[in-house]
Amino acid sequence: MNLDQLIIKRRDNALIKAALSGDSKSFSKLISCYKKRVRALGMSFFKNEADTEDFEQEVFLKAYTKLSNFRGDSSFSTWLTSIAYNTAVNAKTRRKEYLPISDEDNIEDSSLTPEKNQIRKMTVLAVREAVKDLPENFAICVELYFFYDNSHAEISKITGIPVNTIKSHIFRAKKILREKLRGYYEE
């Protein structure tokens, strides 16, 4: 665990402890820390603002009601993403298809030139299009691993897929993506 992760874990644990003691502002702070992540996952599944907003409310309500069950075996971020993923998958069985790749990081970086920001956006679009064609289990594993920065073990906790299967899915997906994007990155 690096220093940033340790700082985040301590912050989250302090906010959780305060929220469990009845401080609603502490839970609001947790929501603000992870709202973007939950929204991005919701948009991947629902593709519209209204359903995503309903999804966010449902996820944070579940997290609030289950907060006393959080044991700290994983990071709060992993625990919350697991709740969000399972909520979305359950809703998916009642709805439509899954659209992979989050928009969480699809924000312009003010430290980059406008040209580099445009190249970044075009690259994200190319990758998004290539990931759409992956088998669904591959796409989910790739998204959680590369776009949400989850470890294999965290993905396993979130999805219930065995770690070795996740490694295999990611390996195969990278091979497929490399082939699909070969012409793009050669330009």
ABEGO torsion letter per residue (X at the ends): XBAAAAAAAAAAAAAAAAAAAGBAAAAAAAAAAAAAAAAAAAAAAAGBAAAAAAAAAAAAAAAAAAAAABAGABBAAAAAAAAAAAAAAAAAAABBBBBBEBAAABBBBAABBAAAAAAAAAAAAAAAAAAAABBAAAAAAAAAAAAAGBBAAAAAAAAGBBAAAAAAAAAAAAAAAAAAAAAAAAX
